[in-house]
Amino acid sequence: MRRNRGISGLLRGLSRRQFLHGSMAAGISVTGFPRFAAAAEARQLNFYNWDTYIGETTLADFKAATGISVKMDLFADNDELFAKLRAGNPGYDVIVPSNNWVARMALAGMLEPLNHSLIPNIKNLAPRFLNNVSFDPGRKFSLPYMWGTVGIGYRKSKFSSPPNSLKWLYDSNTYSGRIALMSECDFLLGMALKYLGYSINSTDAVQIAQAEALVIKQKPHIKSFAEDNGQDLLASGDVDLVMEWNGDIAQLMAEDDDIGYVLPGEGGVLWEDTLAIPRGAPHPENAHAFINFIHDPMVNMAIANTVQYATPNQAAIAMMDKAYTQNPAIFPPEAALIKSETIIYLGEEAVSMRQDSCTRIFAA
């Protein structure tokens, strides 16, 4: 569930990359990568991706390895991705939908089934990302790209101990005016449900009403319902607490020792961004070749070092620096992960009910 960090986020990513595996900045050797035959297709791939969510040289390395040129367009959120393709695929070959949107797009007939035999690097993925995947059984339509959590970013000097409870966000005035929550309804309402002891994916009208009332009560103490700038508010000192994507906070932590990240004791959100082929892709063979290339261990390691999100590629992890593999903002403790939940697609009626609740929150 990646979000566009904009120019400031890109600059932070660049500065972080300079100290991680410095040789990566000059590109990676592609001599060991297979050249894929795609004689029946033009040597072109159209990639629709989140901003700042690829390695510095990934696309150039893919062309060097395969002869296939990549044109990458950017979308801001899953809603934009869905709307763009719902009206008919304008020519994209590979897209990056988040977990709950894979199920929604598959039900709408918007995705092509994957041919796993054309993606031999699937062997590099950790089993947990292939087995018992609720949103895509059998990984029929998607393979994992990166994964992570949504939790609490905070300024360490303002706390005597990590703020490891959703109470600090939803039920406290101690940091009044110094709190930023995510504006996306799945997270804003879902985390409120979690704090109340319910499932993030609850469709119970009474429980949702309680979560709505909780947020409205807390609203006077919230500085911002941030669309995509919670990490910037924390970095600038405008807030001391944010609900945010772990990778965005991990990048801040690399530059500011006073920034921390914690999954709340009640549990946070687990998310997975995926690689999928949209229905009507003009270059499906190239698309499979690209997905396979992404999960080459060396390629994947370079991407993960760049974006600072957790990779599902266990072969890449085995080669990576401890600054990445032992960073709790990237790989939180298993005990915290067990309490966290993955957002699932709940159906249009439930989505509408929850969105109406969030509309009332913003209007209150």
C-alpha positions as CSV (number, residue, x, y, z in Angstrom):
1,M,0.0,0.0,0.0
2,R,2.5,2.4,-1.2
3,R,2.0,6.1,-1.2
4,N,3.6,8.9,-3.3
5,R,6.1,10.8,-1.1
6,G,6.5,13.6,-3.7
7,I,9.7,15.5,-4.3
8,S,10.8,15.7,-0.6
9,G,10.3,12.0,-0.2
10,L,12.3,11.3,-3.3
11,L,15.2,13.4,-2.0
12,R,15.1,11.5,1.3
13,G,15.2,8.2,-0.6
14,L,18.2,9.4,-2.6
15,S,20.1,10.5,0.4
16,R,19.5,7.2,2.2
17,R,20.5,5.1,-0.8
18,Q,23.9,6.8,-0.9
19,F,25.1,5.0,2.2
20,L,23.5,1.6,1.6
21,H,25.6,-0.5,-0.8
22,G,27.2,2.5,-2.5
23,S,28.1,0.4,-5.5
24,M,24.4,0.0,-6.3
25,A,24.1,3.6,-7.4
26,A,26.2,2.9,-10.4
27,G,23.9,0.0,-11.5
28,I,24.2,-3.7,-11.1
29,S,25.8,-6.3,-13.3
30,V,23.3,-7.8,-15.7
31,T,25.6,-10.4,-17.3
32,G,24.0,-13.2,-15.3
33,F,20.4,-12.3,-16.2
34,P,18.7,-14.5,-18.9
35,R,17.7,-12.9,-22.1
36,F,14.1,-13.5,-22.7
37,A,12.7,-14.3,-26.1
38,A,9.9,-12.0,-27.0
39,A,10.0,-12.1,-30.8
40,A,6.2,-12.1,-31.1
41,E,5.9,-8.9,-29.2
42,A,7.4,-5.4,-29.6
43,R,10.3,-4.9,-27.2
44,Q,8.2,-2.6,-25.1
45,L,6.7,-2.7,-21.6
46,N,4.2,-0.3,-20.1
47,F,4.5,-0.2,-16.3
48,Y,2.0,1.6,-14.0
49,N,3.5,2.1,-10.6
50,W,3.5,4.2,-7.4
51,D,6.0,7.1,-7.3
52,T,9.5,6.5,-6.1
53,Y,8.8,2.7,-5.9
54,I,11.5,1.2,-8.0
55,G,15.3,0.9,-8.0
56,E,17.4,3.6,-9.5
57,T,18.7,1.4,-12.3
58,T,16.0,-1.3,-12.4
59,L,14.4,-0.3,-15.7
60,A,17.7,0.3,-17.4
61,D,19.0,-3.0,-16.2
62,F,15.9,-4.8,-17.5
63,K,16.5,-3.3,-20.9
64,A,20.2,-4.3,-20.8
65,A,19.2,-7.9,-19.9
66,T,16.3,-8.3,-22.3
67,G,16.3,-5.6,-24.9
68,I,12.8,-4.5,-23.7
69,S,12.3,-0.8,-23.0
70,V,10.1,0.2,-20.2
71,K,7.8,3.2,-20.1
72,M,6.6,3.9,-16.5
73,D,3.6,6.0,-15.6
74,L,2.7,6.9,-12.0
75,F,-0.5,6.7,-10.1
76,A,-1.2,8.3,-6.7
77,D,-3.5,5.7,-5.1
78,N,-5.4,2.5,-5.6
79,D,-8.6,4.4,-6.4
80,E,-6.8,6.1,-9.4
81,L,-5.4,2.8,-10.6
82,F,-8.8,1.1,-10.4
83,A,-10.6,3.9,-12.2
84,K,-8.0,4.1,-14.9
85,L,-8.4,0.4,-15.8
86,R,-12.1,0.0,-15.0
87,A,-12.9,1.9,-18.2
88,G,-10.6,-0.4,-20.2
89,N,-6.9,-1.0,-20.2
90,P,-5.2,1.9,-22.0
91,G,-2.1,-0.2,-22.7
92,Y,-0.5,-1.2,-19.4
93,D,1.4,-4.5,-19.1
94,V,2.3,-4.6,-15.4
95,I,0.5,-2.8,-12.5
96,V,1.1,-2.6,-8.7
97,P,-2.2,-3.0,-6.9
98,S,-2.4,-3.4,-3.1
99,N,-3.7,-6.6,-1.5
100,N,-7.4,-5.7,-1.1
101,W,-7.5,-4.2,-4.5
102,V,-6.3,-7.4,-6.2
103,A,-9.5,-9.2,-5.1
104,R,-11.6,-6.3,-6.2
105,M,-10.0,-6.1,-9.6
106,A,-10.1,-9.9,-10.1
107,L,-13.8,-10.0,-9.3
108,A,-14.3,-7.2,-11.9
109,G,-12.5,-9.3,-14.5
110,M,-9.7,-6.7,-14.7
111,L,-6.7,-9.0,-14.3
112,E,-5.0,-11.7,-16.4
113,P,-4.1,-15.0,-14.7
114,L,-0.4,-15.4,-14.3
115,N,1.6,-18.2,-15.9
116,H,3.9,-19.3,-13.1
117,S,6.0,-21.4,-15.5
118,L,7.2,-18.1,-17.0
119,I,8.2,-16.8,-13.6
120,P,10.9,-19.3,-12.4
121,N,12.2,-16.7,-9.8
122,I,9.0,-17.4,-7.9
123,K,11.2,-19.9,-6.1
124,N,12.9,-17.0,-4.3
125,L,9.8,-16.0,-2.5
126,A,9.2,-16.9,1.2
127,P,6.5,-19.5,1.5
128,R,4.3,-17.3,3.6
129,F,3.7,-15.1,0.6
130,L,2.6,-18.1,-1.6
131,N,0.6,-20.2,0.7
132,N,-2.9,-19.5,2.1
133,V,-3.0,-16.0,0.7
134,S,-6.6,-14.9,1.4
135,F,-6.9,-12.2,-1.2
136,D,-5.5,-14.3,-4.0
137,P,-5.6,-18.0,-3.4
138,G,-2.9,-19.9,-5.3
139,R,-1.5,-16.5,-6.4
140,K,-3.5,-16.8,-9.5
141,F,-3.5,-13.1,-10.4
142,S,-0.6,-11.5,-8.4
143,L,2.8,-12.0,-6.9
144,P,4.1,-10.0,-4.0
145,Y,6.3,-6.9,-4.7
146,M,6.9,-5.4,-1.2
147,W,5.1,-5.6,2.1
148,G,5.0,-3.7,5.3
149,T,2.9,-2.3,8.1
150,V,1.0,0.8,9.1
151,G,1.8,1.9,12.6
152,I,3.0,4.9,14.7
153,G,5.9,7.2,13.8
154,Y,7.0,9.4,16.6
155,R,9.7,11.9,17.9
156,K,11.6,10.0,20.5
157,S,12.6,13.1,22.6
158,K,8.9,13.8,23.3
159,F,8.3,10.4,24.9
160,S,9.8,8.6,27.9
161,S,9.0,5.3,26.2
162,P,7.7,4.3,22.8
163,P,4.0,5.2,22.3
164,N,3.1,1.6,21.6
165,S,-0.7,2.0,21.9
166,L,-3.4,3.4,19.6
167,K,-4.6,5.3,22.6
168,W,-2.0,8.0,21.9
169,L,-3.6,8.6,18.5
170,Y,-7.3,8.1,19.2
171,D,-8.0,8.6,22.9
172,S,-5.6,11.1,24.5
173,N,-5.2,14.9,24.7
174,T,-1.6,14.7,26.0
175,Y,-0.3,15.6,22.5
176,S,-3.2,17.8,21.4
177,G,-2.6,19.4,18.1
178,R,0.5,17.3,17.6
179,I,-1.1,14.3,16.0
180,A,-1.6,13.3,12.4
181,L,-3.8,10.5,11.2
182,M,-4.1,9.0,7.8
183,S,-7.1,10.3,5.8
184,E,-7.6,7.0,3.8
185,C,-10.8,5.5,5.3
186,D,-9.5,1.9,5.5
187,F,-6.8,3.0,7.9
188,L,-8.5,5.9,9.7
189,L,-11.6,3.8,10.6
190,G,-9.8,0.4,10.7
191,M,-7.3,1.5,13.3
192,A,-10.1,3.0,15.4
193,L,-11.9,-0.3,15.2
194,K,-8.7,-2.1,16.3
195,Y,-8.3,0.2,19.3
196,L,-11.8,-0.7,20.4
197,G,-11.0,-4.4,20.2
198,Y,-12.7,-5.1,16.9
199,S,-11.4,-6.4,13.6
200,I,-10.0,-3.8,11.2
201,N,-12.2,-5.5,8.6
202,S,-15.4,-5.2,10.7
203,T,-18.7,-4.7,8.7
204,D,-20.8,-4.5,11.9
205,A,-22.8,-1.2,11.8
206,V,-22.7,-0.8,15.6
207,Q,-19.0,-1.3,15.8
208,I,-18.4,1.1,12.9
209,A,-20.6,3.7,14.5
210,Q,-18.5,3.4,17.7
211,A,-15.3,3.9,15.8
212,E,-16.7,6.9,14.0
213,A,-17.7,8.5,17.4
214,L,-14.3,7.8,18.8
215,V,-12.6,9.7,15.9
216,I,-15.0,12.6,16.0
217,K,-14.4,12.9,19.8
218,Q,-10.6,13.0,19.2
219,K,-10.9,15.4,16.3
220,P,-10.1,18.6,18.2
221,H,-6.7,17.1,19.2
222,I,-5.8,16.1,15.6
223,K,-3.7,18.5,13.6
224,S,-4.1,16.8,10.3
225,F,-5.8,14.0,8.4
226,A,-2.9,13.5,6.2
227,E,-3.3,12.3,2.6
228,D,0.4,11.7,2.0
229,N,2.4,14.1,4.2
230,G,2.3,12.6,7.7
231,Q,6.0,11.8,7.5
232,D,6.8,15.3,6.3
233,L,4.9,16.8,9.3
234,L,6.9,14.6,11.6
235,A,10.2,15.5,10.0
236,S,9.4,19.2,10.1
237,G,8.4,19.1,13.8
238,D,4.8,20.1,13.2
239,V,3.6,16.9,14.9
240,D,5.1,14.4,17.3
241,L,2.9,11.4,16.5
242,V,1.8,10.1,13.1
243,M,-0.1,7.1,11.7
244,E,2.1,6.2,8.7
245,W,3.6,3.6,6.4
246,N,6.6,2.0,7.9
247,G,8.9,2.6,5.0
248,D,8.3,6.3,5.0
249,I,9.2,6.4,8.7
250,A,12.2,4.1,8.1
251,Q,13.6,6.6,5.7
252,L,13.2,9.4,8.2
253,M,14.9,7.3,10.9
254,A,18.0,6.9,8.6
255,E,18.4,10.7,8.7
256,D,17.1,11.7,12.1
257,D,18.0,9.7,15.2
258,D,15.1,11.3,17.0
259,I,12.5,9.5,14.9
260,G,11.1,6.1,15.9
261,Y,8.5,3.7,14.6
262,V,6.4,1.1,16.5
263,L,3.6,-1.2,15.8
264,P,0.9,-0.6,18.4
265,G,0.3,-3.2,21.1
266,E,-3.3,-3.6,19.8
267,G,-1.9,-4.5,16.4
268,G,-1.5,-2.5,13.2
269,V,-2.2,-3.0,9.5
270,L,-0.3,-5.5,7.4
271,W,-0.2,-4.6,3.7
272,E,1.2,-6.1,0.5
273,D,1.8,-4.4,-2.8
274,T,1.7,-6.8,-5.7
275,L,2.7,-7.2,-9.3
276,A,-0.1,-8.1,-11.6
277,I,-0.9,-8.1,-15.4
278,P,-4.1,-6.2,-16.3
279,R,-6.7,-7.7,-18.7
280,G,-5.8,-6.8,-22.3
281,A,-2.1,-6.2,-21.6
282,P,-0.5,-5.7,-25.1
283,H,2.8,-7.4,-24.1
284,P,2.0,-10.3,-21.8
285,E,5.2,-12.2,-22.5
286,N,7.2,-9.1,-21.6
287,A,5.1,-8.6,-18.5
288,H,6.0,-12.1,-17.3
289,A,9.6,-11.5,-18.1
290,F,9.6,-8.3,-16.1
291,I,7.9,-9.8,-13.0
292,N,10.5,-12.6,-13.1
293,F,13.3,-10.1,-13.4
294,I,12.0,-8.1,-10.4
295,H,12.5,-11.3,-8.3
296,D,16.0,-12.0,-9.3
297,P,17.8,-11.7,-6.0
298,M,20.3,-9.1,-7.0
299,V,17.7,-7.0,-8.7
300,N,15.3,-7.3,-5.8
301,M,18.0,-6.4,-3.3
302,A,18.7,-3.2,-5.1
303,I,15.0,-2.3,-5.2
304,A,14.6,-3.0,-1.5
305,N,17.6,-1.0,-0.5
306,T,16.2,1.9,-2.5
307,V,12.5,1.9,-1.3
308,Q,13.2,0.7,2.3
309,Y,10.2,-1.6,2.4
310,A,10.3,-5.2,3.3
311,T,10.8,-7.6,0.4
312,P,9.2,-11.0,0.3
313,N,12.2,-12.3,-1.6
314,Q,14.0,-14.5,0.9
315,A,17.0,-15.0,-1.5
316,A,17.5,-11.2,-1.6
317,I,17.2,-10.9,2.1
318,A,19.9,-13.4,2.6
319,M,22.4,-11.1,0.9
320,M,21.4,-7.9,2.5
321,D,23.0,-5.7,5.2
322,K,21.9,-5.9,8.8
323,A,20.9,-2.2,8.7
324,Y,18.0,-3.4,6.6
325,T,17.3,-6.9,7.8
326,Q,17.4,-6.0,11.5
327,N,15.6,-2.7,11.2
328,P,12.4,-3.0,13.4
329,A,10.6,-0.4,11.3
330,I,11.0,-2.6,8.2
331,F,10.7,-6.0,9.9
332,P,8.8,-5.5,13.2
333,P,8.9,-8.2,15.9
334,E,6.8,-11.3,15.1
335,A,4.8,-10.8,18.3
336,A,3.5,-7.4,17.0
337,L,2.9,-8.9,13.5
338,I,0.7,-11.6,14.9
339,K,-1.7,-9.1,16.4
340,S,-1.9,-7.1,13.1
341,E,-4.4,-7.6,10.3
342,T,-4.4,-7.5,6.5
343,I,-7.2,-5.3,5.1
344,I,-9.4,-7.4,2.8
345,Y,-12.0,-6.4,0.2
346,L,-15.3,-6.4,2.0
347,G,-17.7,-5.9,-1.0
348,E,-19.2,-2.7,-2.3
349,E,-22.0,-2.4,0.3
350,A,-19.5,-2.5,3.2
351,V,-17.1,-0.2,1.4
352,S,-19.9,2.3,0.9
353,M,-21.0,2.1,4.6
354,R,-17.5,2.7,5.8
355,Q,-16.9,5.5,3.4
356,D,-20.1,7.2,4.5
357,S,-18.8,7.0,8.1
358,C,-15.5,8.7,7.1
359,T,-17.4,11.4,5.3
360,R,-19.2,12.2,8.5
361,I,-15.9,12.3,10.4
362,F,-14.4,14.8,8.0
363,A,-17.6,16.9,8.1
364,A,-17.9,17.0,11.9
